Amino acid sequence: MSKKQDKQANEELKDLREEIDEFKREKEHVKSIIGQIGGVPALNTKVSNTIFVILIVLCLIASIVTKELAISPF
């Protein structure tokens, strides 16, 4: 290859690397936007959901226990 072709090939490689870097930056930006929209639940959401499920289970258990202890008129 001549020096001119080498220089041209190096410039093309440089341009391609810059495009790849730009693509990676845009990809990370899109991932962050999707994450904010609702991709992965936050820790607060997980804790709230866990507490809610525990309360529902406790209410169910309390309901079963009180029915068994109650004296039924029938």
VENNOR-V256522 format. One record per pair of residues at least 24 apart in sequence whose ideal C-beta (glycine too) atoms are under 6 Angstrom apart, sorted by the first residue. I is the first residue (numbers start at 1). J is the second residue. If there is no record, write none. Layout:
# VENNOR-V256522
i | j
I | J
I | J
This chain:
# VENNOR-V256522
none
